[in-house]
Amino acid sequence: MDKPIIIDDKIDNGQYAIHRLMPFKNPLYDEYGLCIIGYQRAGRSQARHNFFLRHFEFYCISHLIEGRGFYYQGGGVENRKVFESGSCVIVSPGHKHCYGGYENFYCEDAI
């Protein structure tokens, strides 16, 4: 089965990232309309100290299972939202955002 490749393109002098979904074809996806291109179980990352904006060319669902997280979509640090484990981040294609660990690690299940 063909699998898509995600490429992280940097634009605006490296100040913005686009996570691209490379074209691929599978008749099953045409029939059902949903393609889960990858997943992560208990993926752990360290706290982020920058608010590097990015966007995905696909949907992303991230369930914070341990740690604390933040969500940011621009406009200054005062617009950052902090959330606790058990929370979920859902990002639609093309939406500029940044999320990750706040003050400590971010452990997520994601698709």
Biopython code that builds the backbone (N, CA, C, O; Angstrom):
import numpy as np
from Bio.PDB.StructureBuilder import StructureBuilder

atoms = [
    (1, "MET", "N", (0.841, -1.174, 0.000)),
    (1, "MET", "CA", (0.000, 0.000, 0.000)),
    (1, "MET", "C", (0.888, 1.238, 0.000)),
    (1, "MET", "O", (1.852, 1.328, 0.760)),
    (2, "ASP", "N", (0.550, 2.183, -0.857)),
    (2, "ASP", "CA", (1.279, 3.441, -0.897)),
    (2, "ASP", "C", (0.993, 4.245, 0.362)),
    (2, "ASP", "O", (-0.146, 4.319, 0.821)),
    (3, "LYS", "N", (2.034, 4.841, 0.908)),
    (3, "LYS", "CA", (1.864, 5.685, 2.085)),
    (3, "LYS", "C", (2.281, 7.100, 1.735)),
    (3, "LYS", "O", (3.241, 7.299, 0.990)),
    (4, "PRO", "N", (1.572, 8.079, 2.261)),
    (4, "PRO", "CA", (1.942, 9.469, 1.992)),
    (4, "PRO", "C", (3.209, 9.842, 2.748)),
    (4, "PRO", "O", (3.556, 9.232, 3.760)),
    (5, "ILE", "N", (3.874, 10.834, 2.244)),
    (5, "ILE", "CA", (5.072, 11.360, 2.896)),
    (5, "ILE", "C", (4.771, 12.786, 3.306)),
    (5, "ILE", "O", (4.247, 13.571, 2.516)),
    (6, "ILE", "N", (5.098, 13.113, 4.521)),
    (6, "ILE", "CA", (4.888, 14.468, 5.011)),
    (6, "ILE", "C", (6.224, 15.200, 4.953)),
    (6, "ILE", "O", (7.234, 14.717, 5.465)),
    (7, "ILE", "N", (6.214, 16.369, 4.325)),
    (7, "ILE", "CA", (7.416, 17.182, 4.204)),
    (7, "ILE", "C", (7.203, 18.470, 4.988)),
    (7, "ILE", "O", (6.147, 19.096, 4.894)),
    (8, "ASP", "N", (8.194, 18.855, 5.750)),
    (8, "ASP", "CA", (8.141, 20.069, 6.557)),
    (8, "ASP", "C", (8.858, 21.173, 5.790)),
    (8, "ASP", "O", (10.085, 21.261, 5.843)),
    (9, "ASP", "N", (8.113, 22.019, 5.076)),
    (9, "ASP", "CA", (8.684, 23.139, 4.328)),
    (9, "ASP", "C", (8.758, 24.371, 5.204)),
    (9, "ASP", "O", (7.789, 24.717, 5.881)),
    (10, "LYS", "N", (9.898, 25.030, 5.195)),
    (10, "LYS", "CA", (10.059, 26.287, 5.923)),
    (10, "LYS", "C", (9.916, 27.429, 4.923)),
    (10, "LYS", "O", (10.515, 27.408, 3.847)),
    (11, "ILE", "N", (9.111, 28.429, 5.296)),
    (11, "ILE", "CA", (8.952, 29.601, 4.443)),
    (11, "ILE", "C", (9.121, 30.850, 5.294)),
    (11, "ILE", "O", (9.312, 30.760, 6.506)),
    (12, "ASP", "N", (9.050, 32.012, 4.661)),
    (12, "ASP", "CA", (9.230, 33.297, 5.363)),
    (12, "ASP", "C", (10.522, 33.300, 6.171)),
    (12, "ASP", "O", (10.513, 33.571, 7.371)),
    (13, "ASN", "N", (11.628, 32.999, 5.505)),
    (13, "ASN", "CA", (12.952, 32.973, 6.145)),
    (13, "ASN", "C", (12.989, 32.045, 7.346)),
    (13, "ASN", "O", (13.652, 32.346, 8.338)),
    (14, "GLY", "N", (12.286, 30.920, 7.272)),
    (14, "GLY", "CA", (12.305, 29.936, 8.345)),
    (14, "GLY", "C", (11.403, 30.262, 9.504)),
    (14, "GLY", "O", (11.474, 29.591, 10.534)),
    (15, "GLN", "N", (10.552, 31.268, 9.381)),
    (15, "GLN", "CA", (9.688, 31.684, 10.488)),
    (15, "GLN", "C", (8.333, 30.993, 10.482)),
    (15, "GLN", "O", (7.527, 31.218, 11.386)),
    (16, "TYR", "N", (8.066, 30.166, 9.494)),
    (16, "TYR", "CA", (6.763, 29.534, 9.350)),
    (16, "TYR", "C", (6.960, 28.186, 8.666)),
    (16, "TYR", "O", (7.785, 28.066, 7.760)),
    (17, "ALA", "N", (6.218, 27.184, 9.087)),
    (17, "ALA", "CA", (6.385, 25.842, 8.510)),
    (17, "ALA", "C", (5.065, 25.342, 7.939)),
    (17, "ALA", "O", (3.995, 25.590, 8.495)),
    (18, "ILE", "N", (5.163, 24.636, 6.825)),
    (18, "ILE", "CA", (4.007, 23.960, 6.244)),
    (18, "ILE", "C", (4.305, 22.463, 6.241)),
    (18, "ILE", "O", (5.307, 22.025, 5.674)),
    (19, "HIS", "N", (3.441, 21.692, 6.869)),
    (19, "HIS", "CA", (3.578, 20.237, 6.858)),
    (19, "HIS", "C", (2.730, 19.739, 5.698)),
    (19, "HIS", "O", (1.503, 19.698, 5.786)),
    (20, "ARG", "N", (3.396, 19.359, 4.606)),
    (20, "ARG", "CA", (2.713, 19.007, 3.366)),
    (20, "ARG", "C", (2.446, 17.504, 3.286)),
    (20, "ARG", "O", (3.222, 16.675, 3.762)),
    (21, "LEU", "N", (1.333, 17.204, 2.672)),
    (21, "LEU", "CA", (0.974, 15.830, 2.384)),
    (21, "LEU", "C", (1.261, 15.591, 0.907)),
    (21, "LEU", "O", (0.651, 16.224, 0.046)),
    (22, "MET", "N", (2.167, 14.701, 0.614)),
    (22, "MET", "CA", (2.520, 14.404, -0.767)),
    (22, "MET", "C", (1.397, 13.614, -1.425)),
    (22, "MET", "O", (0.747, 12.795, -0.775)),
    (23, "PRO", "N", (1.168, 13.856, -2.714)),
    (23, "PRO", "CA", (0.081, 13.149, -3.404)),
    (23, "PRO", "C", (0.300, 11.635, -3.426)),
    (23, "PRO", "O", (1.418, 11.155, -3.616)),
    (24, "PHE", "N", (-0.762, 10.919, -3.233)),
    (24, "PHE", "CA", (-0.735, 9.469, -3.365)),
    (24, "PHE", "C", (-2.134, 9.022, -3.736)),
    (24, "PHE", "O", (-3.094, 9.769, -3.546)),
    (25, "LYS", "N", (-2.259, 7.841, -4.251)),
    (25, "LYS", "CA", (-3.546, 7.361, -4.732)),
    (25, "LYS", "C", (-3.822, 5.977, -4.171)),
    (25, "LYS", "O", (-2.987, 5.076, -4.253)),
    (26, "ASN", "N", (-5.011, 5.826, -3.598)),
    (26, "ASN", "CA", (-5.462, 4.528, -3.128)),
    (26, "ASN", "C", (-6.978, 4.489, -3.316)),
    (26, "ASN", "O", (-7.675, 5.328, -2.745)),
    (27, "PRO", "N", (-7.509, 3.554, -4.089)),
    (27, "PRO", "CA", (-8.949, 3.504, -4.358)),
    (27, "PRO", "C", (-9.803, 3.408, -3.091)),
    (27, "PRO", "O", (-10.937, 3.888, -3.076)),
    (28, "LEU", "N", (-9.277, 2.797, -2.036)),
    (28, "LEU", "CA", (-10.012, 2.680, -0.778)),
    (28, "LEU", "C", (-10.363, 4.065, -0.222)),
    (28, "LEU", "O", (-11.471, 4.273, 0.272)),
    (29, "TYR", "N", (-9.416, 5.013, -0.303)),
    (29, "TYR", "CA", (-9.659, 6.351, 0.210)),
    (29, "TYR", "C", (-10.718, 7.073, -0.606)),
    (29, "TYR", "O", (-11.517, 7.831, -0.056)),
    (30, "ASP", "N", (-10.730, 6.843, -1.921)),
    (30, "ASP", "CA", (-11.764, 7.452, -2.762)),
    (30, "ASP", "C", (-13.149, 6.966, -2.358)),
    (30, "ASP", "O", (-14.110, 7.735, -2.367)),
    (31, "GLU", "N", (-13.250, 5.695, -2.004)),
    (31, "GLU", "CA", (-14.542, 5.115, -1.656)),
    (31, "GLU", "C", (-15.037, 5.585, -0.288)),
    (31, "GLU", "O", (-16.225, 5.863, -0.125)),
    (32, "TYR", "N", (-14.147, 5.677, 0.688)),
    (32, "TYR", "CA", (-14.560, 6.003, 2.053)),
    (32, "TYR", "C", (-14.339, 7.465, 2.440)),
    (32, "TYR", "O", (-14.997, 7.967, 3.351)),
    (33, "GLY", "N", (-13.432, 8.144, 1.766)),
    (33, "GLY", "CA", (-13.243, 9.569, 2.014)),
    (33, "GLY", "C", (-12.432, 9.921, 3.242)),
    (33, "GLY", "O", (-12.317, 11.100, 3.579)),
    (34, "LEU", "N", (-11.872, 8.949, 3.915)),
    (34, "LEU", "CA", (-11.070, 9.210, 5.103)),
    (34, "LEU", "C", (-9.764, 8.441, 4.994)),
    (34, "LEU", "O", (-9.747, 7.250, 4.683)),
    (35, "CYS", "N", (-8.689, 9.135, 5.253)),
    (35, "CYS", "CA", (-7.371, 8.512, 5.198)),
    (35, "CYS", "C", (-6.613, 8.909, 6.459)),
    (35, "CYS", "O", (-6.311, 10.086, 6.654)),
    (36, "ILE", "N", (-6.309, 7.956, 7.302)),
    (36, "ILE", "CA", (-5.464, 8.228, 8.465)),
    (36, "ILE", "C", (-4.035, 7.962, 8.013)),
    (36, "ILE", "O", (-3.640, 6.821, 7.776)),
    (37, "ILE", "N", (-3.266, 9.047, 7.900)),
    (37, "ILE", "CA", (-1.939, 8.944, 7.302)),
    (37, "ILE", "C", (-0.861, 8.563, 8.303)),
    (37, "ILE", "O", (0.260, 8.234, 7.915)),
    (38, "GLY", "N", (-1.188, 8.603, 9.569)),
    (38, "GLY", "CA", (-0.211, 8.236, 10.582)),
    (38, "GLY", "C", (-0.808, 8.395, 11.963)),
    (38, "GLY", "O", (-1.901, 8.937, 12.134)),
    (39, "TYR", "N", (-0.077, 7.918, 12.933)),
    (39, "TYR", "CA", (-0.534, 8.046, 14.311)),
    (39, "TYR", "C", (0.671, 8.081, 15.225)),
    (39, "TYR", "O", (1.786, 7.732, 14.836)),
    (40, "GLN", "N", (0.425, 8.505, 16.429)),
    (40, "GLN", "CA", (1.468, 8.526, 17.452)),
    (40, "GLN", "C", (0.817, 8.129, 18.765)),
    (40, "GLN", "O", (-0.219, 8.677, 19.140)),
    (41, "ARG", "N", (1.412, 7.195, 19.450)),
    (41, "ARG", "CA", (0.878, 6.744, 20.730)),
    (41, "ARG", "C", (1.873, 7.070, 21.830)),
    (41, "ARG", "O", (3.022, 6.628, 21.803)),
    (42, "ALA", "N", (1.414, 7.849, 22.796)),
    (42, "ALA", "CA", (2.245, 8.279, 23.928)),
    (42, "ALA", "C", (3.535, 8.950, 23.462)),
    (42, "ALA", "O", (4.603, 8.735, 24.035)),
    (43, "GLY", "N", (3.419, 9.770, 22.407)),
    (43, "GLY", "CA", (4.572, 10.537, 21.927)),
    (43, "GLY", "C", (4.883, 11.664, 22.891)),
    (43, "GLY", "O", (4.004, 12.454, 23.236)),
    (44, "ARG", "N", (6.109, 11.739, 23.321)),
    (44, "ARG", "CA", (6.497, 12.717, 24.342)),
    (44, "ARG", "C", (7.477, 13.720, 23.756)),
    (44, "ARG", "O", (8.448, 13.350, 23.097)),
    (45, "SER", "N", (7.206, 15.000, 24.008)),
    (45, "SER", "CA", (8.132, 16.050, 23.605)),
    (45, "SER", "C", (8.334, 17.003, 24.777)),
    (45, "SER", "O", (7.494, 17.106, 25.671)),
    (46, "GLN", "N", (9.451, 17.686, 24.749)),
    (46, "GLN", "CA", (9.783, 18.633, 25.815)),
    (46, "GLN", "C", (8.991, 19.925, 25.647)),
    (46, "GLN", "O", (8.388, 20.167, 24.601)),
    (47, "ALA", "N", (9.000, 20.740, 26.679)),
    (47, "ALA", "CA", (8.315, 22.035, 26.634)),
    (47, "ALA", "C", (8.869, 22.874, 25.495)),
    (47, "ALA", "O", (10.061, 22.828, 25.193)),
    (48, "ARG", "N", (7.998, 23.630, 24.876)),
    (48, "ARG", "CA", (8.412, 24.543, 23.801)),
    (48, "ARG", "C", (8.500, 25.938, 24.379)),
    (48, "ARG", "O", (7.646, 26.364, 25.155)),
    (49, "HIS", "N", (9.544, 26.639, 23.989)),
    (49, "HIS", "CA", (9.744, 27.994, 24.490)),
    (49, "HIS", "C", (9.628, 29.027, 23.380)),
    (49, "HIS", "O", (9.926, 30.204, 23.580)),
    (50, "ASN", "N", (9.192, 28.576, 22.205)),
    (50, "ASN", "CA", (8.920, 29.506, 21.115)),
    (50, "ASN", "C", (7.522, 29.217, 20.580)),
    (50, "ASN", "O", (6.934, 28.175, 20.873)),
    (51, "PHE", "N", (7.013, 30.130, 19.813)),
    (51, "PHE", "CA", (5.672, 29.972, 19.243)),
    (51, "PHE", "C", (5.788, 29.988, 17.730)),
    (51, "PHE", "O", (5.250, 30.873, 17.064)),
    (52, "PHE", "N", (6.484, 29.017, 17.200)),
    (52, "PHE", "CA", (6.738, 28.885, 15.776)),
    (52, "PHE", "C", (5.450, 28.442, 15.084)),
    (52, "PHE", "O", (5.005, 27.309, 15.268)),
    (53, "LEU", "N", (4.851, 29.328, 14.289)),
    (53, "LEU", "CA", (3.593, 29.002, 13.617)),
    (53, "LEU", "C", (3.826, 28.028, 12.468)),
    (53, "LEU", "O", (4.878, 28.029, 11.828)),
    (54, "ARG", "N", (2.834, 27.215, 12.230)),
    (54, "ARG", "CA", (2.876, 26.229, 11.151)),
    (54, "ARG", "C", (1.438, 25.969, 10.711)),
    (54, "ARG", "O", (0.488, 26.399, 11.366)),
    (55, "HIS", "N", (1.294, 25.269, 9.607)),
    (55, "HIS", "CA", (-0.020, 24.731, 9.262)),
    (55, "HIS", "C", (0.167, 23.387, 8.584)),
    (55, "HIS", "O", (1.201, 23.107, 7.978)),
    (56, "PHE", "N", (-0.851, 22.576, 8.701)),
    (56, "PHE", "CA", (-0.858, 21.254, 8.097)),
    (56, "PHE", "C", (-1.768, 21.274, 6.878)),
    (56, "PHE", "O", (-2.710, 22.064, 6.818)),
    (57, "GLU", "N", (-1.495, 20.421, 5.920)),
    (57, "GLU", "CA", (-2.382, 20.250, 4.768)),
    (57, "GLU", "C", (-3.346, 19.086, 5.017)),
    (57, "GLU", "O", (-3.881, 18.508, 4.071)),
    (58, "PHE", "N", (-3.560, 18.753, 6.257)),
    (58, "PHE", "CA", (-4.411, 17.633, 6.660)),
    (58, "PHE", "C", (-4.955, 17.933, 8.053)),
    (58, "PHE", "O", (-4.455, 18.825, 8.738)),
    (59, "TYR", "N", (-5.955, 17.208, 8.464)),
    (59, "TYR", "CA", (-6.485, 17.338, 9.821)),
    (59, "TYR", "C", (-5.535, 16.687, 10.810)),
    (59, "TYR", "O", (-4.821, 15.743, 10.470)),
    (60, "CYS", "N", (-5.531, 17.194, 12.030)),
    (60, "CYS", "CA", (-4.725, 16.611, 13.098)),
    (60, "CYS", "C", (-5.553, 16.624, 14.386)),
    (60, "CYS", "O", (-6.168, 17.633, 14.732)),
    (61, "ILE", "N", (-5.558, 15.501, 15.082)),
    (61, "ILE", "CA", (-6.196, 15.405, 16.394)),
    (61, "ILE", "C", (-5.128, 14.975, 17.387)),
    (61, "ILE", "O", (-4.507, 13.924, 17.229)),
    (62, "SER", "N", (-4.917, 15.794, 18.409)),
    (62, "SER", "CA", (-3.921, 15.506, 19.438)),
    (62, "SER", "C", (-4.610, 15.472, 20.797)),
    (62, "SER", "O", (-5.207, 16.461, 21.223)),
    (63, "HIS", "N", (-4.524, 14.333, 21.473)),
    (63, "HIS", "CA", (-5.103, 14.169, 22.808)),
    (63, "HIS", "C", (-3.959, 14.201, 23.814)),
    (63, "HIS", "O", (-3.117, 13.303, 23.827)),
    (64, "LEU", "N", (-3.926, 15.219, 24.648)),
    (64, "LEU", "CA", (-2.885, 15.342, 25.666)),
    (64, "LEU", "C", (-3.192, 14.354, 26.794)),
    (64, "LEU", "O", (-4.174, 14.516, 27.518)),
    (65, "ILE", "N", (-2.356, 13.343, 26.935)),
    (65, "ILE", "CA", (-2.613, 12.313, 27.936)),
    (65, "ILE", "C", (-1.807, 12.509, 29.220)),
    (65, "ILE", "O", (-2.124, 11.930, 30.258)),
    (66, "GLU", "N", (-0.758, 13.335, 29.135)),
    (66, "GLU", "CA", (0.062, 13.583, 30.321)),
    (66, "GLU", "C", (0.832, 14.883, 30.114)),
    (66, "GLU", "O", (1.263, 15.180, 29.000)),
    (67, "GLY", "N", (1.003, 15.651, 31.172)),
    (67, "GLY", "CA", (1.712, 16.921, 31.093)),
    (67, "GLY", "C", (0.743, 18.089, 30.977)),
    (67, "GLY", "O", (-0.450, 17.959, 31.251)),
    (68, "ARG", "N", (1.283, 19.231, 30.566)),
    (68, "ARG", "CA", (0.478, 20.435, 30.313)),
    (68, "ARG", "C", (0.812, 20.923, 28.915)),
    (68, "ARG", "O", (1.923, 20.736, 28.420)),
    (69, "GLY", "N", (-0.171, 21.551, 28.291)),
    (69, "GLY", "CA", (0.038, 22.006, 26.928)),
    (69, "GLY", "C", (-0.373, 23.451, 26.733)),
    (69, "GLY", "O", (-1.020, 24.055, 27.588)),
    (70, "PHE", "N", (0.020, 23.997, 25.575)),
    (70, "PHE", "CA", (-0.440, 25.320, 25.178)),
    (70, "PHE", "C", (-0.860, 25.259, 23.719)),
    (70, "PHE", "O", (-0.404, 24.409, 22.953)),
    (71, "TYR", "N", (-1.737, 26.175, 23.357)),
    (71, "TYR", "CA", (-2.178, 26.332, 21.988)),
    (71, "TYR", "C", (-2.080, 27.812, 21.657)),
    (71, "TYR", "O", (-2.488, 28.666, 22.444)),
    (72, "TYR", "N", (-1.530, 28.105, 20.477)),
    (72, "TYR", "CA", (-1.287, 29.487, 20.079)),
    (72, "TYR", "C", (-1.584, 29.632, 18.596)),
    (72, "TYR", "O", (-1.221, 28.766, 17.800)),
    (73, "GLN", "N", (-2.246, 30.726, 18.220)),
    (73, "GLN", "CA", (-2.502, 30.961, 16.799)),
    (73, "GLN", "C", (-2.126, 32.382, 16.370)),
    (73, "GLN", "O", (-2.703, 32.931, 15.431)),
    (74, "GLY", "N", (-1.166, 32.958, 17.062)),
    (74, "GLY", "CA", (-0.658, 34.269, 16.686)),
    (74, "GLY", "C", (-1.245, 35.392, 17.525)),
    (74, "GLY", "O", (-2.186, 35.192, 18.294)),
    (75, "GLY", "N", (-0.667, 36.580, 17.360)),
    (75, "GLY", "CA", (-1.199, 37.763, 18.019)),
    (75, "GLY", "C", (-0.575, 38.094, 19.357)),
    (75, "GLY", "O", (-1.126, 38.913, 20.093)),
    (76, "GLY", "N", (0.547, 37.497, 19.702)),
    (76, "GLY", "CA", (1.210, 37.818, 20.963)),
    (76, "GLY", "C", (0.993, 36.765, 22.028)),
    (76, "GLY", "O", (-0.005, 36.044, 22.012)),
    (77, "VAL", "N", (1.933, 36.682, 22.953)),
    (77, "VAL", "CA", (1.922, 35.647, 23.985)),
    (77, "VAL", "C", (0.650, 35.683, 24.834)),
    (77, "VAL", "O", (0.246, 34.660, 25.387)),
    (78, "GLU", "N", (0.023, 36.847, 24.940)),
    (78, "GLU", "CA", (-1.201, 36.941, 25.744)),
    (78, "GLU", "C", (-2.355, 36.142, 25.128)),
    (78, "GLU", "O", (-3.362, 35.903, 25.795)),
    (79, "ASN", "N", (-2.220, 35.736, 23.885)),
    (79, "ASN", "CA", (-3.260, 34.936, 23.222)),
    (79, "ASN", "C", (-3.017, 33.425, 23.333)),
    (79, "ASN", "O", (-3.769, 32.626, 22.776)),
    (80, "ARG", "N", (-1.983, 33.055, 24.042)),
    (80, "ARG", "CA", (-1.696, 31.628, 24.252)),
    (80, "ARG", "C", (-2.718, 31.044, 25.232)),
    (80, "ARG", "O", (-3.029, 31.660, 26.252)),
    (81, "LYS", "N", (-3.233, 29.866, 24.919)),
    (81, "LYS", "CA", (-4.161, 29.153, 25.805)),
    (81, "LYS", "C", (-3.423, 27.972, 26.414)),
    (81, "LYS", "O", (-2.787, 27.200, 25.696)),
    (82, "VAL", "N", (-3.501, 27.823, 27.735)),
    (82, "VAL", "CA", (-2.857, 26.716, 28.440)),
    (82, "VAL", "C", (-3.932, 25.695, 28.798)),
    (82, "VAL", "O", (-5.033, 26.063, 29.208)),
    (83, "PHE", "N", (-3.611, 24.409, 28.642)),
    (83, "PHE", "CA", (-4.579, 23.365, 28.957)),
    (83, "PHE", "C", (-3.919, 22.186, 29.654)),
    (83, "PHE", "O", (-2.700, 22.020, 29.606)),
    (84, "GLU", "N", (-4.733, 21.379, 30.295)),
    (84, "GLU", "CA", (-4.274, 20.260, 31.124)),
    (84, "GLU", "C", (-4.464, 18.929, 30.403)),
    (84, "GLU", "O", (-5.117, 18.864, 29.361)),
    (85, "SER", "N", (-3.888, 17.866, 30.968)),
    (85, "SER", "CA", (-4.054, 16.536, 30.387)),
    (85, "SER", "C", (-5.540, 16.188, 30.338)),
    (85, "SER", "O", (-6.321, 16.603, 31.194)),
    (86, "GLY", "N", (-5.907, 15.421, 29.324)),
    (86, "GLY", "CA", (-7.300, 15.101, 29.072)),
    (86, "GLY", "C", (-7.904, 15.991, 28.001)),
    (86, "GLY", "O", (-8.983, 15.701, 27.484)),
    (87, "SER", "N", (-7.214, 17.070, 27.669)),
    (87, "SER", "CA", (-7.699, 17.995, 26.641)),
    (87, "SER", "C", (-7.314, 17.507, 25.252)),
    (87, "SER", "O", (-6.434, 16.662, 25.090)),
    (88, "CYS", "N", (-7.994, 18.058, 24.260)),
    (88, "CYS", "CA", (-7.791, 17.647, 22.878)),
    (88, "CYS", "C", (-7.597, 18.879, 22.001)),
    (88, "CYS", "O", (-8.285, 19.885, 22.173)),
    (89, "VAL", "N", (-6.667, 18.799, 21.070)),
    (89, "VAL", "CA", (-6.459, 19.844, 20.071)),
    (89, "VAL", "C", (-6.862, 19.247, 18.728)),
    (89, "VAL", "O", (-6.382, 18.180, 18.345)),
    (90, "ILE", "N", (-7.747, 19.941, 18.016)),
    (90, "ILE", "CA", (-8.152, 19.527, 16.671)),
    (90, "ILE", "C", (-7.791, 20.666, 15.727)),
    (90, "ILE", "O", (-8.255, 21.793, 15.898)),
    (91, "VAL", "N", (-6.964, 20.367, 14.734)),
    (91, "VAL", "CA", (-6.491, 21.382, 13.805)),
    (91, "VAL", "C", (-6.985, 21.031, 12.407)),
    (91, "VAL", "O", (-6.824, 19.899, 11.950)),
    (92, "SER", "N", (-7.581, 22.000, 11.736)),
    (92, "SER", "CA", (-8.056, 21.782, 10.367)),
    (92, "SER", "C", (-6.985, 22.216, 9.366)),
    (92, "SER", "O", (-6.123, 23.030, 9.697)),
    (93, "PRO", "N", (-7.032, 21.684, 8.164)),
    (93, "PRO", "CA", (-6.017, 22.025, 7.159)),
    (93, "PRO", "C", (-5.951, 23.528, 6.902)),
    (93, "PRO", "O", (-6.976, 24.200, 6.787)),
    (94, "GLY", "N", (-4.729, 24.037, 6.816)),
    (94, "GLY", "CA", (-4.504, 25.437, 6.483)),
    (94, "GLY", "C", (-4.570, 26.403, 7.653)),
    (94, "GLY", "O", (-4.306, 27.591, 7.469)),
    (95, "HIS", "N", (-4.910, 25.941, 8.843)),
    (95, "HIS", "CA", (-5.039, 26.831, 10.007)),
    (95, "HIS", "C", (-3.668, 27.047, 10.663)),
    (95, "HIS", "O", (-3.031, 26.087, 11.098)),
    (96, "LYS", "N", (-3.218, 28.294, 10.733)),
    (96, "LYS", "CA", (-1.932, 28.612, 11.371)),
    (96, "LYS", "C", (-2.054, 28.410, 12.872)),
    (96, "LYS", "O", (-2.997, 28.895, 13.497)),
    (97, "HIS", "N", (-1.100, 27.693, 13.446)),
    (97, "HIS", "CA", (-1.166, 27.371, 14.869)),
    (97, "HIS", "C", (0.207, 26.929, 15.379)),
    (97, "HIS", "O", (1.158, 26.760, 14.616)),
    (98, "CYS", "N", (0.268, 26.755, 16.668)),
    (98, "CYS", "CA", (1.413, 26.150, 17.334)),
    (98, "CYS", "C", (0.877, 25.529, 18.621)),
    (98, "CYS", "O", (0.137, 26.179, 19.359)),
    (99, "TYR", "N", (1.237, 24.297, 18.894)),
    (99, "TYR", "CA", (0.882, 23.698, 20.182)),
    (99, "TYR", "C", (2.029, 22.824, 20.644)),
    (99, "TYR", "O", (2.857, 22.387, 19.845)),
    (100, "GLY", "N", (2.069, 22.574, 21.949)),
    (100, "GLY", "CA", (3.131, 21.747, 22.497)),
    (100, "GLY", "C", (3.142, 21.814, 24.004)),
    (100, "GLY", "O", (2.168, 22.233, 24.630)),
    (101, "GLY", "N", (4.271, 21.392, 24.592)),
    (101, "GLY", "CA", (4.405, 21.342, 26.032)),
    (101, "GLY", "C", (4.527, 22.721, 26.655)),
    (101, "GLY", "O", (5.208, 23.600, 26.126)),
    (102, "TYR", "N", (3.863, 22.898, 27.780)),
    (102, "TYR", "CA", (3.919, 24.151, 28.526)),
    (102, "TYR", "C", (4.599, 23.901, 29.862)),
    (102, "TYR", "O", (4.070, 23.171, 30.700)),
    (103, "GLU", "N", (5.759, 24.496, 30.067)),
    (103, "GLU", "CA", (6.559, 24.413, 31.299)),
    (103, "GLU", "C", (7.155, 23.040, 31.557)),
    (103, "GLU", "O", (8.157, 22.934, 32.265)),
    (104, "ASN", "N", (6.572, 21.991, 31.005)),
    (104, "ASN", "CA", (7.172, 20.660, 31.127)),
    (104, "ASN", "C", (6.875, 19.890, 29.842)),
    (104, "ASN", "O", (6.737, 20.511, 28.788)),
    (105, "PHE", "N", (6.776, 18.611, 29.886)),
    (105, "PHE", "CA", (6.607, 17.813, 28.677)),
    (105, "PHE", "C", (5.162, 17.767, 28.192)),
    (105, "PHE", "O", (4.236, 18.161, 28.902)),
    (106, "TYR", "N", (4.995, 17.280, 26.975)),
    (106, "TYR", "CA", (3.689, 17.117, 26.325)),
    (106, "TYR", "C", (3.649, 15.685, 25.825)),
    (106, "TYR", "O", (4.426, 15.317, 24.944)),
    (107, "CYS", "N", (2.768, 14.880, 26.366)),
    (107, "CYS", "CA", (2.652, 13.473, 25.967)),
    (107, "CYS", "C", (1.291, 13.292, 25.311)),
    (107, "CYS", "O", (0.261, 13.547, 25.934)),
    (108, "GLU", "N", (1.284, 12.849, 24.050)),
    (108, "GLU", "CA", (0.055, 12.829, 23.274)),
    (108, "GLU", "C", (-0.173, 11.503, 22.553)),
    (108, "GLU", "O", (0.761, 10.785, 22.197)),
    (109, "ASP", "N", (-1.446, 11.217, 22.359)),
    (109, "ASP", "CA", (-1.898, 10.252, 21.356)),
    (109, "ASP", "C", (-2.413, 11.112, 20.222)),
    (109, "ASP", "O", (-3.175, 12.048, 20.465)),
    (110, "ALA", "N", (-2.023, 10.824, 18.994)),
    (110, "ALA", "CA", (-2.411, 11.704, 17.889)),
    (110, "ALA", "C", (-2.641, 10.918, 16.607)),
    (110, "ALA", "O", (-2.037, 9.872, 16.370)),
    (111, "ILE", "N", (-3.544, 11.465, 15.785)),
    (111, "ILE", "CA", (-3.708, 10.979, 14.407)),
    (111, "ILE", "C", (-3.751, 12.198, 13.512)),
    (111, "ILE", "O", (-3.884, 12.065, 12.295)),
]
sb = StructureBuilder()
sb.init_structure("model")
sb.init_model(0)
sb.init_chain("A")
sb.init_seg("    ")
for serial, (resi, resn, name, xyz) in enumerate(atoms, 1):
    if name == "N":
        sb.init_residue(resn, " ", resi, " ")
    sb.init_atom(name, np.array(xyz, "f"), 0.0, 1.0, " ", f" {name:<3s}", serial, name[0])
structure = sb.get_structure()
